[in-house]
Amino acid sequence: MQIHNLKRNKSLRAKRYVGRGGKRGTTAGRGTKGQKARAGHKIRPEIRDIIKKLPKRRGYRFGSIYDKDIPVNLFDLEKAFDSNDTVSPEILVEKKLVRKKGKNIPLIKILGTGVLTKKLTIIGCKVSLAAKEKIAKVGGIIQE
C-alpha cells in the first residue's frame, strides 16, 4: 500500500437526495404549489423584467441624433451688439449668448422675435424669414 492508494472512510460530500415523493404522497420537500414546486422551473431574472419595461429608443420622447440649431432672437442681438458689428457663431460664443457643445461651436439660427435698430453683418448663421426682413429693413447684410 502506498500514499496514493489511501482513501477516506467517509466522503466529505454528503450524498445528494432527489425529491421522489415523501411519506404518504406529499410534496417531496418542495413546499406546496406554485412555480417553485414544479419540475424544471426556471425563474426569470428580476433584471430582465426591469429591462423589458424600458422603452426602446424610438418615438417622440427621445431626442434626435442630429444637432439642432440653437435659436438666438433679434432682441438678444440688439442688447449685445453695436451698430456695424459682425455677428458669427464664434462671436456669439465669446459674448456668452450661446454655449459651446463640448469643444464644438454649435449651429445657430437667428429668429425674428424683437425689434432691431442696428445695422449688423451676419456671417455663418441660418436666418428665419421674419429675421431676414427685419435685418434688411435696417440695412444689415446676411452672408450664410
Buried (B, 14 or more C-beta within 10 A) or exposed (E): EEEEEEEEEEEEEEEEEEEEEEEEEEEBEBEEEEEEBEEEEEEEEEEEEEEEEEEEEEEEEEEEEEEEEBBBBBBBBBEBBEEEBBBBBEBBBEBEBBEEEEEEBBBBBBBBBBEBEBBBBBBBBBBBEEBBEBBEEBEBEBEE
